Amino acid sequence: MKTRPNTNQNANSNSNSSGSGFSSCLQGVPIFQHLTEEELKQVQKIAKSKKFTKGAHVYQAGEETDKLFVVNSGQIKISRITEKGDEQVMRVLGPGDFMGELSLFSQLPMNDFAEATENTVVCMLEGSGLKDIMKDNPTIAFKILEELSNRLENVDKRVEEIRHQSTKWRLAQTLLSLSKGEKTFRLPISKGMLASQMGMNNATLSRNLSYFEELGLISQNGQREITIHDHDGLREIE
């Protein structure tokens, strides 16, 4: 099985526990949106900021941590290594998203890799302090568990789709979802990450995109811009 090189040395840290940067970081996270200003200040006291350059890991599989990581700016790729040694992108996180929630409720090491796909700033919340805050604000814990449940459900759904649905169907459904009903939209991540997230390789993704173009369903404009000419036609792909 392939292992990842340790790229944490590429991370530049800048720790602080207060300031408008932390306020905006925490206020952008759904689990903290219900807090009062005073309660938010308590959370800010246990938060530290760290900068990660593109390609650096926030954490790697096998590491033990008791922190909740919140993306302040930039983008984080969450992935795992399959039994065949291939990278499987699980999800891609942007500002306001969080990760590492499982470590708050278990002693298990991390089971995935969190890598910055561009220069990124992450707010790290110390676990024991956050648990103390959750005792007075159990809604935070409920919302974290709700998000964890949603992510597990999405993983199960993706596994079933990879097992039983064609790559063309998976791509068609993904394009429809990303378009949000619009005719032209921009892919939020690279085609390489998109392919991995759907359980296919780059060659298969390119071949299927070209096939959709030949059918007149879509057109590609540059690396990331997609125009859907026939939404109903994509829905009929099997």
Buried (B, 14 or more C-beta within 10 A) or exposed (E): EEEBEEBEEEBEEEEEEEEEBBBBBBEBBEBBEEBEEEBBBBBBEBBBBBBBBBBBBBBBBEBEBBBBBBBBBBBBBBBBBEEEEBBBBBBBBBBBBBBBBBBBEEEEBBEBBBBBBEBBBBBBBBBEBBBEBBEEBEEBBEBBBEBBEEBEEEEEEBEEBBEEBEBBBBBBBBBBEBBEEEEEBEBEBBBEBBBBBBBBEEEBBEBBBEBBEEEEBBBBEEEBEBBBBEBEBBEEBE
